[in-house]
Amino acid sequence: VQWGKYTQADVAYWTRYGITTKTLHAYWVGVVQYAWLNSSLVYSGLEETTCYAYYFSQGVYKLYIPERTVNRFLGNHTGLQGYAQLPKRGDLLVITKSLKDVMFLSQMGIASIAPPSESSILSKEQYEELSNRFTTLISLYDFDLTGVRSANKMRKLYKIAPFFLTNGKYGTEDYGGKDPTDIAFNKGRSHAEEVIKKLI
């Protein structure tokens, strides 16, 4: 990855999702000018689209290209997103589905991690290590087929209570967004924080 600099447009993009530049730096999220994967150029800053890189360790990244409809995420990271930023111990750990939501929750003082994708769940080893560090583990996945399936798998395997930001279907409450940053985008950061506080 060859890094670029944050512009006002980049700051505005993340602000719409309720995420500050301080948080982006804390989670090693940067702007990309060029990116290669297996020696092939997969992103060029000459494109009209913007690209951000989530940096995890030397040579390990996840690229996020928001404006793409195909291959929005590229990379070679297979671990838990947000793991490096976790406190050593705590009362509550939220397992969610994206680094974007991990960052949002961290600004509320809520420890959180995200597996590589929403179809992924914690391994037995990961669960045992994290459950020794945190008193309570809960999941906050999307209220869709993939999210509900993954949350239910963790409930059955590890007794991790699932929470969902429901959408009004099947008689549920409509929270106005599928995840914390979606609600922040639709209704503002403070409203999203209030929703999360009431939910979990």
Disulfide bonds with the S-S distance in Angstrom:
none
